[in-house]
Amino acid sequence: MASKSSARLAALTVAAVCSAASTVVLTSPAHADSVRIHDVQGTTRLSPYAGKQVTDVAGIVTGVRGYGSSRGFWMQDPRPDTDPATSEGVFVFTSSTPKVAVGDAVTVSGTVSEFVPGGTSSGNQSLTEITRPTVTVVSSGNAVPAATTVSARSVPRAYAPEGDPAANGSVNALPLRPARYALDYYESLEGMNVRVADARVVGASDPYTELWVTVKPWENANRRGGTVYGSYDSRNTGRLQIQSLGKPADFPEATVGDTLAGTTAGPLDYNQYGGYTLVASEIGTLESGGTERESTRAQSGRELAVATYNVENLDPSDGTFAAHADAIVHHLKSPDIVSLEEIQDNNGAEDDGTVAADATVGKLIDAIVAAGGPRYEWRGIDPVDKADGGEPGGNIRQAFLFNPERVSFTDRAAGDATTATGVAKVRGKAVLTHSPGRVDPANTAWENSRKPLVGEFVFRGRTVFVIANHFNSKGGDQGLTAQYQPPARSSETQRHLQAKAVNTFVKEILAAQKNADVIALGDINDFEFSGTTKILEDGGALWSAVKSLPRSERYSYVYQGNSQALDQILVSPSIRRGGHLSYDSVHINAEFPDQISDHDPQVLRFRP
């Protein structure tokens, strides 16, 4: 993938083009005299004046955005109507730095537009704007309309209405019911000055000066202050994104579990990176929640410890090797086997045909030794150049680390990028035809995606088959705040095919040896309750061990304020039935602003 900063800049550039392109010019424009902001907003998500010219729409400026590609200002009518479905605020898109100030009383004439952040293909809702404006400042220094308080009592429990089947599931034309649905409630405040008080942080600050809070601190809460995403029907209505209208240096560096004490207030926007967003001109005081990085316990002499860890596009130029080594040695307690995801080739994103990753893995191994850990050995298979997705030129892949003092690796006719490993039965035991090998790499399920790596390990005389995975990402799925409800999850189609391929391979091992110890692990990019996991588990071949944890602890990733399980370790029946199974999601990254990866590692301990 491209770097996050370049992706954001590209997206903002696209947003600017879309803003200009979304303005509708009519050959015979319909004029409306003296309309109010609540008339422009209307009682659905789409303005009844969309595409029309409006004249002298009055309001008080509540916020000014003079940077980025979406420059403009928010204004609000100080004389609201009595309909809770109609917003009293609107964004005026100026394209250049606005020549107004907060507290100015203005009149605006222009074209009403419905701008879709991210473009119509994103499925996002639209933002009602007045574009190509003529702005007249009537007076200055006026009181800003009081902010509407968004609180646990004001946000409904239900998330969104079902979309209209006749409109492909869109909610755009449905009447807003802000007392019944959270998305309708937020839409009824679009563009208005809003506030939250003493809001708990549920998504850490990121480099783009964003964080997530909840106004419902008890909603699917865990002991570390996060909000857990435990089902498709439980989307956590209290979550709200916070951005800043001020300088990035003024934005708090917040960790999940912290609190923005006091008032955080500003206009309510809608953007492609999370939907409804409070763009704060006033930010509460950051109070620490005391969240600290976890450490798991060390495995006993009889326990095999197997971990999965997505190291986020690791290449030799990164400055995170010492930190990753510290995580593996001191927080994961030097597992016997570590499945690494997102190992890049020896020159990272430079696209010159390099596919080997020995320098990347070797640098990590050396860093682990320097941190006081064992000198791991490793196994992997170089991919075909540009065939496995990820950051262009990076050639990400999975790799195994293993501690030779505790575990041995069975090398058997090592496979290559395009050769499938098979399963044979030798003296009543399952064996791989290639170890290390790849699982069904020619299957179209793996097109432009990482192919599973499989190997045979031996611990205390017992063979353990380990399959390292990195399934297709969720890119392209519609957001939780999409205009289509429920939102479509198009990316899971490929993950379902991938899960089927892995499940089939595991069943081949179990057909050769019913009591074989098999572990499938990695960045599954899907939840423990998902269809992807159900397919992996099909027929009892595997079981996701994260489900041995309490529901509030089942997470490895935080996205838009939802703590969720994307990384999983699944085990065969012999491991599950054998007892003495211990699972730990070790929270060292996802909840913190200074994360070295966006994923938390997972550790499984058991007695073969």
N, C-alpha and C positions, 0 to 999 in steps of 0.2 A: 504494500500500500504506500501511497505517498505520505510524506511527513504530515503530522497533524496540522502544523502551522501553514504549510503550503496548501493543504486541502481546504483549510478554513478561508484563506485568502482567495482561493479559486472560487469557493462557494459564494463568498461575498461579492466577487466580481459578477458571477452569474446572477446573484440577487439584484444587483444594480441594473443589469440589462433587463431582467424580468420586470423590475419596477417600471422602467421606461416603457417596455413593450406592453405592459398590462393596461396602460391608459387607453380607454376606448374613446375614439373621436367619431361622433355621429355626423353624417352629412346634413341632417336637420336636427340639431340638438334641441332637446326639450328643456326649457328653462323652468326653474322653480324659484319663486320669490320668497325670501324670508323663511326658509326652512331652518329648523333647529337641529342640533346635533343628534338628538334622539330620533328625529325623523330620518336623518341620513342612516343611522344604525338600524332602525327598524326592529322587528320582533323575530326575525330569523337571522341566520348567519350571513345572509346576503342582503346588501342594502337594496331597498326598493328604488333607489336613485342610481344604481350602478350603471355607468356609461352615460350619465346625464350631467349637465352643467347645473351647478348650484351657485347661488349668489348671496353674498353677505351673510354667511353662516357665522354666528357670533360665539365667542368663547374666551376664557381666560387661559393663557399659556401656562401649562403645569410642568413641562419638561422640554429641554432642547437637546437634540442629538446633532452635534456639529462635527462628527467624525465618521469614518467608515463610508460604506456605499449607500447606506440607508439614512441619509441626512434629512432632518426635518424637525418637527416639533409636535407635541401633543397639546391639545386644548380641550377645555371642558366647560360645559354650560353651567353657570352657577345657579340656574333656575331649573331644576329637574322636573320631569313630569312624574306622574304617579304610577307608571307602568314599570314593574321590576324587570321586565324582559328587555327594555330598551336602555342601551348604554348612553351615558351623557358625555363620553369622551371620544375623541377621534384623532388619528395621526395625520398630519399634513406633510406630505412628501415634497421637499423642496429641491432635492438632488444636490444642491450646494449648501454651504453653511447658512443656516437661517439668520435673518436679521431681526430677531425678536428676542425677548428675555422673559424669564419666568415672572409672572405677575402682570404681563401686558394684556390688556383687553384688545382683542383683534376681531376683525371680520375677514372672512376668507371666501373668495370666489374661485371655483375651479371645477374639475371633473371628478366625480366619485368613481373610484376604482376598487375592484376586489383583487388584491395582490396575493398570490399563493407563494409563500416562502419555499424555496427549493424547487419551484416549478410544478406544473399540474401533475406531472408523472409521479411526484412524491406522494400524492394522495393527501397532502396536508390541507387543513382548513385555510381559508383565505383571511386576509387582514383588510378591513375596510379603511380606505385612505381617501383623502382629497389630494389630487395630483394637479400639476401644472397650475399652481395657485397664484392668485393675486392677493397679497396680504396687506391689510391696512391696520396700522396700530392706532387705536382709538385713545387709549390712555395707558399709563404705566404705574407700577407700584401697587397694583390691586391685590387684595387677599386671594390666595389660591383656594379653590374649593376644598373643603375638608375631605381627607382621604377616607374611603370606605374601608372598614375593618374586615379583613378576611380571617375567619376564625374557625375553630372546630364546630361551633354552633351554626355558622353560616354556610359551610360547605356540605352539601348533601352526601349521604352514604353511597348512593348509586352513582356509578361513574358516567355512563353515557346511554342515551336512548339507542334502540336498534335502528339502523339505517333503513331508509325507504327502499324496499326491494325493487320498486319501479325505477329507482335512480341508482341502481347498482350498489345499494347499501349506503348511499350518502345521507348525511343528516342535514345538509345545507338548507334545504327548504322546509325542514320541520320547524314548527313554532317552538321558541325557547321556553323551557320550563325550569327556571333557575332554582326553584324550591325543591325540585325532584332530582336533577342530575348535575353532577359536579361540572361537567364540560359546558352545560348550558349556563350554569352559574358564572363560571369564569368568562364565558362569551358575553354575558350580560354586563360585564365590567370592562370589556375591551376598550382600551384607550383611556380609561378613567384613572384618577389618582387613588391608589389603594395602599393599605398598610397591613403588616403583620407584626405581632408583638411577641417577644420572647420565643422566637422560632428555633426549634432544634434542627441542627444541620444533619441531613441524611445523605448528602453527596458532597464529597470534599471539593474544595476550590481547585480549579484547573488553570492552565496558563492563559485561558481566554477570559479570565475574570468572571467565571460563572461558579455558582454552587447551588445546591438544592436544600431546601428546608421543608419541614412539614408543620402544619398547624394542628395536626392530630398526633401528638407524640406517643400515644398508646397504640396507634393503628399498626397492627402486625409488627410490633416492635420487638427487637432483640435486646439482649443484655448489654450490647455495646452502643446502643443508641440509634441503630439503623432501622430501616423499614423494609421488611422482607417481602419479596414478590413470590407468593406461594401458590398461585394458580392464575389461569387466564382471566378468571372472573373477579379476582381480588387485585385491583390496580392501584390501590392506595390513593384515595381522593385528596388527602391533605397535602400532597407534594406540590411544590411550586418552585420554579427556577428563579434564582436571583442573579441579576447582572448589575453592573454599575454604570451610572451616567458620569461618574467622576473619573479621576486618573487611575490607571491600573495599579499604581503604587499604593493607592489608598484602599484597595480591596483586601479584605481579610484573608489570611491563609488558614482556612478552616478544615478541621478533621471531623469525620462522622462522630456524632455524640456531643460536639460543641453546641453552644447556643448563641444566637444573635440576640443578646439581651436588649430590652427596650424596643424602640420602634425602628422598623425598616420600611421605607415608604417610597413611592414613586409611581409612574404610569404603568399600567398593565399592557404589555405588548404580546405579540404572538410571533414566534420565529421557528425556523426549520430545525433548530437544535434542542427541541424539547417542548415546543408549544407555548403555553401561557407563561409569561416571564415578567416578573416585577423588575422594572428597570429603575434601580434605586438611586434617588438623589440624597437619601438619608439611609445610612446603614447602622444597624444596632451594634452595640459593643460586643466583641467576641469574648465569650467566656468558655474556658476549657471544660470539656466533659471528662477529661482524664483518660481518654482512649489510648491504649498503648499497644505496641506490636506484640503479638503472641509468640510463644515458643512451645513446641510440642515436647513430649517426653521422649527420651531415648528408648529404642527397642531393647528388649532383653536378648540374652544370648540365643534363645530358642525362637525368637520372633524374626521373621523376615519383614523388613520395612521397605515399602515401595512407594515412591512419590511421583507426582506429575507437577511440572512447573513450566508455565509459559513465560519465557524470558524476554518477550516483546522485541523482536527484530534485533537480536544480539549479533553484533559483528565486531571485528577487532578494533575498530576505531572508537567504540563506545567507552564511556568513562564509568560504566556501572559494574565492571567485573568484580571489584573488591566487595561491593555491596551485595551482589548476587552470591558471592562466595560466603560472605557473612551470613546471609539468609540460609544457605544450604547447611553450613556447619553449625551455626549457633541457634537458629530458629527451627530448622528441620531435623537437627541432631544427626546429620550425616547419614541419610537413608542408604540402605544397601543397594538399591536400584533407583535411579532417577530418570524418568522420561522427560526430556526437554522438548518444548515446542518453540517454534520461531527462532531456530538457529539459522543464521544467514551464512552465506559463503564468505570466503576469505577476504573479499574487498567490499562486502556489504552491497549497497545500492548501485555501485558502479557496474554498468552493464557492458561487460567486455567478454562474456562467455565463460567466466570463472564459475565453477560449480562446487569445487572442493571446500570443505569447512573444517579441515584439520587445524588451521591456525585459530579459528574461532573457539573450537572446543578445547584445544590445547591451552589457550590463554585462560579459559575458565578453570580447567583442571589445576593449572599452576596457582591460580588465585585461591582455590580451595585449600591447597597444601599450605600456602602462606597464611591462611586464616586458621590453621591448626587442624584441618580435616585430612582425610585419607587421600592418597594419590589414586584417584579413580582411573579406571580404564574406560574405553568407550567403544561403541559400535554405531554405525550408521550407513546409509546408502545415499550417494550423491544423486540428486534429481537430474532429469533432462533440463537443460537451460530453458528458463522461462515457461516451464510446463506446469508448475505447481502453485501458481498464484502468489499472493502476497505482494510486498513492495517490489516494483519493477527493478530487476537486476539483482535482487537480494537472494533469490532461490532458497526460501525458507524450507526447513525440513525438521523432522523429529530426529532425536539422537538419544541413545542410551548411555548413561554413566553407570558404572557398577564398581563396587568396592571388592577388589580381588582377594582381600583378606577374609571376606565373608561369603562371597558368591563367586561362582565360576560361570563363564559363558561358553556355551557349546557352539563352536564354529563348525558349520557344516555347509560346504559348497556355497559360499556367500553369494547372494543374489545381486542383481543390478537394478537400475531404475525401471526397466520395462519387463523384467522376468518375474512371473508370479511364483511365490513359494507354495508348495503343496504339503499335504499331510500324508504320511505313510504309517503303517503299523508294523513295528519290529518287535518280535518277542512279546507281543501283547501290550506294547506301549506305543503311544503316539509320538512321532518324530516329525520334524520339519524337513522338507527336501532342501531348503535353503535357510541358513541361519547365520547372520541376519538375512531377512528377506522382506519382500513387499507383498501385501495382500491384494491380489487381483488388480494390479495397476492398470491393465488395459480396459477395465470396466469404465463405461462413460460416467459412472457416478463420481469418478475422481477427476473429471475434466477441469483443468485450471484450478486444481485443488490438491492439497497434500495427500500423498498416498500413505496408508498405514505401514509402519515398520514393526516387524515381529521378530522375536528372538527366543531362544531356549536358554534358560538359566538353571543352575543347580544350586540348591541350598540344603545343607545337611543331608545330601544324598537324594533329595527329591527334586524332580524337574518341574519348573514353573514356566509356562508360556506367557510372555508379556507382549501385548499389542499396543503400540503407541499411536495415538490418533490426533489429528487436528482437522475437524470437520469444517465444512463450508460455513462462512461467517453469516451473520444476520443482515448484511448489507442488502438494501432493496426492500426490506420489510416496511410496511406502513407503521407510523408511530402510534403510540397509545392515544394521542390527541388528534388522530387523523379525522378527516371528514367522513371516512368510511368506517362504520361501526357494526360489528367488530372489525378491527383492522386486519388486512390480509397479511399473511406470513409467507410470502412467495419463496423465500430462501430455504424454507424447510423441505421443499420438494427434493432438492439435491441431498440434503442431510438424511432424509428418509431412505434414499437409495444407498447412501454410504452406510447407514446403520444396517440395512439389509445385507450388504456385502460382508460386513464384519460379523454379523450374527451367523451368516451362512458358514463363514470360515471357522468360527468357534464351534459350531455344530459338527463340522468335519473332524475337528480335534476330539470332541466328545464321542463321536461315533467310533473313532479308533480306540479311545480309552475313556470309558465312562467316568472314571474318577480323576481325570486330569485336572491339574490346577492351572486355570487360565485367568489372566487379568487383562482386561481391555480398559485403557485409561487415556486421559489427555484432555485437550480443549475440545469438548464435544460441541460447544457453541449452542447448547440447548439445555433446557431445564430438566430436573429430575422427574417432573410430572409431564413432560412433553411427549408427543408422538414419536419423536426420534428415540428417546430412551425406551419407550415401550417396544419399539422395533428391535433395538439392541437386546432387550430382555426376552424377546419372543421365544416361546417354548421352554422357558426356564433355563435357557443356555447361560444367561448372565443375570446379575442383580446389581443395581446401583447402590453401592455401600454408603453413599452420602445419606441415604434414607434411614440409616441406623442412627443418625443424629436427630435431636429434636427439630421440629420444623423451623423454629426461629434461628437455628444455627446452620441451615442449609444454604450457604452462599459462598461464592468465591470471586464475585465481581459486583461492582456497583454501577448501575446505569440509570441516569435520570432520577436519582434518589431511591431507586429500587435495588436492594441487595438480593442477588440471585445466583443460582448455581449454574455456571457454564462449564466448569471443570469437574470431571467425574472420574471415579475409579469403579469399574464394574467387575464382579468376580463370578466364577463358575460355581455350581452347586457344592462341589467338594470343599471349597474354601468357606462358603457361607455356612455349611453344615458342620464344619470342623470346629466351630466355636473359637473362642479366644481372639475374635476379630475386633480390632480397634481402629477407628477412623477419626481423622482430624482435618478440618479445614483450617489452615494456619493463617490467620489474618495479619498480614504484614505489609500489604500493598494497597488493596482496593479502597480502603477507607481513609487513606492519607494523601495530603496534597503533594508530598515529596516522594511519591511512589517510584520505584525503579521498574515496575511492571504494572500493567492494569489488572493483573490476575493474582489471586492468592493461590499458593501451592496447596496440594492435598497430599496427605500421607495415610497409607493403609499399613497396619501391622497385623500379622497373623502367624499362626504356627502351622506350617505345611505338614 
